[in-house]
Amino acid sequence: MSLIYCSHCGRQVSDKATTCPHCNAVLQTGQLQSQPQTAQQPFQQNTNATQQAVYVNVPGKQSNGIGTAGLVFAIIAIFLGWIPVAGWIIWLLGALFSFIGLFKSPRGCAIAGFIISFIWVIVFVVIIGSIGAFSLFS
């Protein structure tokens, strides 16, 4: 006795069987397969003369590389922003990449990088304003 595969449910059945013990489909000689159905074919199930095909759609991971780069530059700018020219260039790159990343999906890292970049702008304005106020009143 050898095992073959049912063309309706894809499970192994005896080559002597006339009906599939798993899906109760009537088996004919032309319907039996020596190999299981491949992954490219949909799984079909025969249930009381209605056939159903099940398709599984697995979404791929999406990424926003430019938004992630903007977040990384914005975080680095927090620590290196006090260096006069290099820190400003790193901050500018973080703000620019985060802004460009806002127009691509997913936006999470781009939004975070954009917010961090502009928190640095607020800190910079407060520092410059404090220095200006100090020099005016002294």
N, C-alpha and C positions, 0 to 999 in steps of 0.2 A: 504494500500500500504506500503510495506517495502522496505528498501534500502539494496542493496547488492553491491559488488565490482566487477568491470570489471577485468577479468584475463589478459587483454592486457595492460591497462594503470594504473590499480589500483585505479581508482576513483569510487565514489559512483554512482550507477545507480538504476533506479527503477527495481523491479523484473519483471515488465510487459514489459520492453523494449526489442526489438529484435535487435537493434543496439545501440552501446554506443554513447551517444551524444558528448563525448569528443574526442574519437579517431576514430569514425565511424567503429569500428570493429563489425562484425556480431556476436551476442551473441547467444550461444546455452545453453541449460540447464546445460550441464556438465561443461561449462566454467565459470559459475558464482560462486563466492566465498562468503561465509558469513562473512569473515574477510579479511582485506587488506593484501597485500603481506608483508611478514616480511622483516626486514632489511638485512637478510642473503641472500635473493634472489635478483638477479639483476633486475633493472627496465627494462621491455621490452615494446617496442612501436611498434605497427603494422602500418606501413605507406606504403600504396600501395603495399602490398604483400612482402615488405622487412622488416625483423625484425632486430632490433638493440638492443644490450645490452649495458648499460652504467655502467661501474664500476668506483667507486671513490676510489682512493688510497690516504689516508691522511698520510703523513709521520710523524713518531713520533719525538719528540724532542731528539736531540743527545746532550750529554754532555761529557766533558773530565774532570773528577774529579781530576785526578792527575795533569793535567795542571793548573786547577783552584787553587789547593792547592799550586802549585809552585809559582803562581802569588801572592797569599796571603802571603806566606813566604817571597818572595822577597820584597814586600811592607813593611812588618813588619821589615825586615832587614835594610831598609833605616833608620828607626827610632831607632832601637836597635843595629845597627851594630857597634856602638862605644863602646859597652860593650865588654870587651876583649874576653871572651870565649863564653858566651851565644849568643852574636850577630853573631859570626863567625859560630856557629852551625846552627843558624836560616838561615844565608845566604847560607850555604852549602846545607841545606835542600831545600831551594827555588831554587837554581841552579840545584840540582839533580832532583827534581820533575818536574821542567820546561823542563829539557832535556828529561826525560822519556815521558812527555806529548807531545813532538814534534812528536812522532811516532804514535799518536792516533788522530782521527778526532773528532771534530773540533779543530784546532790548535791555535786559536786566543789568549786565555789566556796563553797557554804555551809559545808562541812566546813573548808575553809581559813580562812574568815572566823571561824568559831567557835573554831578553835585559836588564831589570832592574837589574838582578843579575850581569851581566857583566859590567854595568855602575858602579856598586859598586866596582868591581875589578879595573877598571880604576882609580877611586877615591883613592882606597887603594894604588895602585902602585904610584900614584903621591905624596901621603902623605909620604910614605916610602922613595921615591926618594928625596923628599924635606928634610926630616930629615937626610938622608945619606949625601946629599950635604951640608947641614948646618954643620954637624959634621966634614966633611972633610975640610971645609974652615975656621973653627974656631980654 
